[in-house]
Amino acid sequence: MMTKRHNFDSSLNELRKELIDMGGKVEQAIIKSVQSLKDGNLELAQDVIAGDAAINAMEERIDDIGTRLIATQQPVAKDLRRIIIAFRMASDLERMADLAVDIAKVTVRIGGEPLIKPLVDIPRMAEIAQQMTRDSIESYVQENVDLAYRMAKMDDDVDQLHSQIMRELFGFMVENPKTVNQSLLLCFVSRYLERMADHATNIGESVVYLVKGKRPDLNA
């Protein structure tokens, strides 16, 4: 029995490590994608796009480890929730990486042309999304409900920045129709970052469910 539990704990630690590594790669993708946009760095944008395959592969490994654990160990109660939540987290992280790729593709579409304004709020959104990604993984590893609930406040901050950016960009479009194309692309970027924050908040909800057995709505 002890050997079986030891094997389970060992595989669970492997699952946690994969999630930590995946979260780290997603953090880098977020920051690099927005940096590429800010600097007009097409090479950095292509690096983000090319790196998406590695993140997808990490999600597959997490699915494989979790599926093997369920099939061979038949976990119940909280042990089973840990695995199911790892699946959900990997899915949310993969979607965040896809959104970072979408931002990198905006950089490519803009093609190095001068930005209509220096980017301030969009990089701030990216910093918060990066921090949320880190905190979401930490909350899972530590089973820290307080850290999970903090996601809701950080998500509100991202939502406020998104609204502010949208108002500003619509103002640009009204004042100068020549800015419409780039303004719309930057609106998309802001939306992508807002969605990233939602996915990080989803992870926070999953952690609360893991610890308390009840799933709150932190995106409300």
HUWOVEN-V352878 format. One record per residue. N is the residue number from 0. RES is the residue in one small letter. SS is DSSP state (helix for helix, strand for strand, loop for the rest). PHI is phi in degrees with one decimal (* if undefined). NEAR is the number of other ideal C-beta (glycine too) atoms within 12 Angstrom. Layout:
n:N res:RES ss:SS phi:PHI near:NEAR
n:N res:RES ss:SS phi:PHI near:NEAR
This chain:
n:0 res:m ss:loop phi:* near:8
n:1 res:m ss:helix phi:-63.6 near:8
n:2 res:t ss:helix phi:-63.7 near:10
n:3 res:k ss:helix phi:-61.7 near:16
n:4 res:r ss:helix phi:-66.5 near:14
n:5 res:h ss:helix phi:-62.1 near:13
n:6 res:n ss:helix phi:-62.7 near:18
n:7 res:f ss:helix phi:-64.0 near:28
n:8 res:d ss:helix phi:-62.2 near:19
n:9 res:s ss:helix phi:-63.5 near:18
n:10 res:s ss:helix phi:-68.4 near:31
n:11 res:l ss:helix phi:-65.8 near:32
n:12 res:n ss:helix phi:-64.7 near:19
n:13 res:e ss:helix phi:-63.0 near:23
n:14 res:l ss:helix phi:-62.9 near:38
n:15 res:r ss:helix phi:-61.0 near:29
n:16 res:k ss:helix phi:-62.2 near:21
n:17 res:e ss:helix phi:-61.5 near:33
n:18 res:l ss:helix phi:-65.5 near:45
n:19 res:i ss:helix phi:-62.1 near:28
n:20 res:d ss:helix phi:-64.1 near:24
n:21 res:m ss:helix phi:-64.5 near:42
n:22 res:g ss:helix phi:-60.2 near:42
n:23 res:g ss:helix phi:-63.1 near:25
n:24 res:k ss:helix phi:-67.6 near:34
n:25 res:v ss:helix phi:-67.2 near:46
n:26 res:e ss:helix phi:-54.3 near:34
n:27 res:q ss:helix phi:-62.9 near:29
n:28 res:a ss:helix phi:-63.1 near:45
n:29 res:i ss:helix phi:-62.3 near:48
n:30 res:i ss:helix phi:-65.0 near:33
n:31 res:k ss:helix phi:-66.4 near:34
n:32 res:s ss:helix phi:-65.0 near:45
n:33 res:v ss:helix phi:-73.1 near:41
n:34 res:q ss:helix phi:-62.9 near:28
n:35 res:s ss:helix phi:-62.5 near:39
n:36 res:l ss:helix phi:-67.9 near:43
n:37 res:k ss:helix phi:-61.1 near:30
n:38 res:d ss:helix phi:-95.2 near:21
n:39 res:g ss:loop phi:65.0 near:23
n:40 res:n ss:loop phi:-92.6 near:22
n:41 res:l ss:helix phi:-68.8 near:22
n:42 res:e ss:helix phi:-66.0 near:18
n:43 res:l ss:helix phi:-66.0 near:28
n:44 res:a ss:helix phi:-61.1 near:35
n:45 res:q ss:helix phi:-64.9 near:19
n:46 res:d ss:helix phi:-64.2 near:24
n:47 res:v ss:helix phi:-64.0 near:38
n:48 res:i ss:helix phi:-62.2 near:28
n:49 res:a ss:helix phi:-67.3 near:17
n:50 res:g ss:helix phi:-75.7 near:29
n:51 res:d ss:helix phi:-65.3 near:34
n:52 res:a ss:helix phi:-61.5 near:18
n:53 res:a ss:helix phi:-66.1 near:24
n:54 res:i ss:helix phi:-69.3 near:39
n:55 res:n ss:helix phi:-59.8 near:25
n:56 res:a ss:helix phi:-65.5 near:20
n:57 res:m ss:helix phi:-67.6 near:33
n:58 res:e ss:helix phi:-60.9 near:34
n:59 res:e ss:helix phi:-62.8 near:20
n:60 res:r ss:helix phi:-65.2 near:26
n:61 res:i ss:helix phi:-63.9 near:39
n:62 res:d ss:helix phi:-61.0 near:27
n:63 res:d ss:helix phi:-65.2 near:22
n:64 res:i ss:helix phi:-63.2 near:32
n:65 res:g ss:helix phi:-64.4 near:36
n:66 res:t ss:helix phi:-64.0 near:21
n:67 res:r ss:helix phi:-63.7 near:22
n:68 res:l ss:helix phi:-62.1 near:30
n:69 res:i ss:helix phi:-64.8 near:25
n:70 res:a ss:helix phi:-70.1 near:13
n:71 res:t ss:helix phi:-97.0 near:15
n:72 res:q ss:helix phi:-105.5 near:27
n:73 res:q ss:loop phi:47.5 near:14
n:74 res:p ss:loop phi:-68.8 near:27
n:75 res:v ss:loop phi:-131.8 near:13
n:76 res:a ss:helix phi:51.6 near:12
n:77 res:k ss:helix phi:-65.1 near:17
n:78 res:d ss:helix phi:-60.6 near:24
n:79 res:l ss:helix phi:-67.1 near:22
n:80 res:r ss:helix phi:-61.9 near:29
n:81 res:r ss:helix phi:-58.1 near:35
n:82 res:i ss:helix phi:-73.6 near:38
n:83 res:i ss:helix phi:-59.9 near:27
n:84 res:i ss:helix phi:-69.0 near:39
n:85 res:a ss:helix phi:-60.5 near:45
n:86 res:f ss:helix phi:-59.1 near:30
n:87 res:r ss:helix phi:-63.4 near:31
n:88 res:m ss:helix phi:-61.9 near:46
n:89 res:a ss:helix phi:-60.7 near:44
n:90 res:s ss:helix phi:-65.4 near:28
n:91 res:d ss:helix phi:-64.1 near:41
n:92 res:l ss:helix phi:-63.5 near:45
n:93 res:e ss:helix phi:-63.5 near:35
n:94 res:r ss:helix phi:-67.3 near:31
n:95 res:m ss:helix phi:-63.0 near:46
n:96 res:a ss:helix phi:-63.8 near:41
n:97 res:d ss:helix phi:-60.4 near:30
n:98 res:l ss:helix phi:-67.9 near:39
n:99 res:a ss:helix phi:-62.8 near:45
n:100 res:v ss:helix phi:-61.9 near:34
n:101 res:d ss:helix phi:-60.3 near:32
n:102 res:i ss:helix phi:-66.4 near:46
n:103 res:a ss:helix phi:-59.7 near:36
n:104 res:k ss:helix phi:-67.9 near:26
n:105 res:v ss:helix phi:-64.3 near:39
n:106 res:t ss:helix phi:-55.7 near:40
n:107 res:v ss:helix phi:-63.9 near:26
n:108 res:r ss:helix phi:-66.0 near:23
n:109 res:i ss:helix phi:-67.4 near:31
n:110 res:g ss:loop phi:68.3 near:19
n:111 res:g ss:loop phi:85.3 near:18
n:112 res:e ss:loop phi:-68.5 near:18
n:113 res:p ss:loop phi:-58.9 near:13
n:114 res:l ss:loop phi:-73.8 near:26
n:115 res:i ss:loop phi:-68.5 near:24
n:116 res:k ss:loop phi:-160.8 near:20
n:117 res:p ss:loop phi:-63.1 near:14
n:118 res:l ss:loop phi:-84.8 near:33
n:119 res:v ss:loop phi:-123.3 near:18
n:120 res:d ss:helix phi:-73.0 near:30
n:121 res:i ss:helix phi:-63.7 near:43
n:122 res:p ss:helix phi:-61.1 near:30
n:123 res:r ss:helix phi:-64.8 near:25
n:124 res:m ss:helix phi:-59.0 near:44
n:125 res:a ss:helix phi:-64.6 near:42
n:126 res:e ss:helix phi:-62.5 near:28
n:127 res:i ss:helix phi:-67.1 near:36
n:128 res:a ss:helix phi:-61.3 near:48
n:129 res:q ss:helix phi:-63.2 near:35
n:130 res:q ss:helix phi:-63.5 near:29
n:131 res:m ss:helix phi:-62.4 near:45
n:132 res:t ss:helix phi:-61.4 near:46
n:133 res:r ss:helix phi:-62.0 near:32
n:134 res:d ss:helix phi:-66.7 near:33
n:135 res:s ss:helix phi:-64.7 near:49
n:136 res:i ss:helix phi:-67.5 near:41
n:137 res:e ss:helix phi:-62.9 near:29
n:138 res:s ss:helix phi:-63.6 near:36
n:139 res:y ss:helix phi:-69.5 near:45
n:140 res:v ss:helix phi:-62.6 near:28
n:141 res:q ss:helix phi:-89.8 near:18
n:142 res:e ss:loop phi:52.2 near:23
n:143 res:n ss:loop phi:-98.9 near:22
n:144 res:v ss:helix phi:-68.3 near:25
n:145 res:d ss:helix phi:-60.5 near:18
n:146 res:l ss:helix phi:-66.7 near:29
n:147 res:a ss:helix phi:-63.6 near:39
n:148 res:y ss:helix phi:-67.4 near:24
n:149 res:r ss:helix phi:-64.0 near:28
n:150 res:m ss:helix phi:-56.8 near:44
n:151 res:a ss:helix phi:-61.8 near:30
n:152 res:k ss:helix phi:-66.6 near:22
n:153 res:m ss:helix phi:-65.2 near:37
n:154 res:d ss:helix phi:-64.0 near:38
n:155 res:d ss:helix phi:-61.9 near:22
n:156 res:d ss:helix phi:-62.4 near:26
n:157 res:v ss:helix phi:-65.7 near:39
n:158 res:d ss:helix phi:-60.2 near:28
n:159 res:q ss:helix phi:-65.3 near:21
n:160 res:l ss:helix phi:-63.4 near:31
n:161 res:h ss:helix phi:-60.4 near:34
n:162 res:s ss:helix phi:-62.5 near:20
n:163 res:q ss:helix phi:-63.6 near:21
n:164 res:i ss:helix phi:-64.1 near:33
n:165 res:m ss:helix phi:-60.9 near:27
n:166 res:r ss:helix phi:-61.4 near:18
n:167 res:e ss:helix phi:-64.6 near:25
n:168 res:l ss:helix phi:-70.4 near:33
n:169 res:f ss:helix phi:-64.0 near:20
n:170 res:g ss:helix phi:-62.5 near:18
n:171 res:f ss:helix phi:-60.3 near:25
n:172 res:m ss:helix phi:-64.8 near:22
n:173 res:v ss:helix phi:-69.3 near:14
n:174 res:e ss:helix phi:-73.6 near:15
n:175 res:n ss:loop phi:-144.1 near:16
n:176 res:p ss:helix phi:-56.7 near:12
n:177 res:k ss:helix phi:-67.6 near:13
n:178 res:t ss:helix phi:-91.2 near:25
n:179 res:v ss:helix phi:-57.8 near:19
n:180 res:n ss:helix phi:-60.5 near:21
n:181 res:q ss:helix phi:-68.5 near:30
n:182 res:s ss:helix phi:-60.8 near:30
n:183 res:l ss:helix phi:-64.3 near:22
n:184 res:l ss:helix phi:-62.7 near:30
n:185 res:l ss:helix phi:-69.5 near:40
n:186 res:c ss:helix phi:-61.3 near:29
n:187 res:f ss:helix phi:-61.5 near:28
n:188 res:v ss:helix phi:-59.8 near:44
n:189 res:s ss:helix phi:-60.4 near:41
n:190 res:r ss:helix phi:-64.7 near:28
n:191 res:y ss:helix phi:-61.1 near:39
n:192 res:l ss:helix phi:-68.2 near:46
n:193 res:e ss:helix phi:-63.3 near:38
n:194 res:r ss:helix phi:-70.0 near:31
n:195 res:m ss:helix phi:-57.4 near:50
n:196 res:a ss:helix phi:-61.2 near:45
n:197 res:d ss:helix phi:-62.6 near:33
n:198 res:h ss:helix phi:-66.3 near:39
n:199 res:a ss:helix phi:-63.5 near:48
n:200 res:t ss:helix phi:-66.7 near:40
n:201 res:n ss:helix phi:-57.2 near:36
n:202 res:i ss:helix phi:-64.0 near:50
n:203 res:g ss:helix phi:-57.8 near:43
n:204 res:e ss:helix phi:-60.8 near:34
n:205 res:s ss:helix phi:-63.9 near:40
n:206 res:v ss:helix phi:-66.0 near:42
n:207 res:v ss:helix phi:-60.8 near:32
n:208 res:y ss:helix phi:-62.6 near:29
n:209 res:l ss:helix phi:-58.1 near:33
n:210 res:v ss:helix phi:-79.1 near:26
n:211 res:k ss:helix phi:-106.1 near:17
n:212 res:g ss:loop phi:74.8 near:16
n:213 res:k ss:loop phi:-140.1 near:14
n:214 res:r ss:loop phi:-95.2 near:22
n:215 res:p ss:loop phi:-84.5 near:23
n:216 res:d ss:loop phi:-111.6 near:17
n:217 res:l ss:loop phi:-82.2 near:32
n:218 res:n ss:loop phi:-90.5 near:24
n:219 res:a ss:loop phi:-68.9 near:11
